[in-house]
Amino acid sequence: MAFFIEYTFKGKNKTIGFANDRHHDMFSAVCKEEGLDLNLYLDMEQQLRMSTRDKVAIRNFRDNYFKNLGLTKIQVIRKE
């Protein structure tokens, strides 16, 4: 079974392959494909996780951060 990531980057729909052994999660895979640096995001996410246990706040931060980068509709798809 193959995994793919479908996403929209600055208005263009794209699909890439995904493997757990090469990427930590779907967001890091997409950012690597598009050449985006995640260091600032990872630092801010770590600070947020240390300051709150509210998973909704962390998810909202993540969604808004990637939306500001131009990434939307990120989803993993299984194809057999």
Stockholm file with secondary structure:
# STOCKHOLM 1.0

chainA/1-80         MAFFIEYTFKGKNKTIGFANDRHHDMFSAVCKEEGLDLNLYLDMEQQLRMSTRDKVAIRNFRDNYFKNLGLTKIQVIRKE
#=GR chainA/1-80 SS CEEEEEEEETTEEEEEEECTTTCSSHHHHHHHHHTCCCHHHHHHHHHHHHHCCCHHHHHHHHHHHHHHHTEEEEEEEEEC
#=GC SS_cons        CEEEEEEEETTEEEEEEECTTTCSSHHHHHHHHHTCCCHHHHHHHHHHHHHCCCHHHHHHHHHHHHHHHTEEEEEEEEEC
//
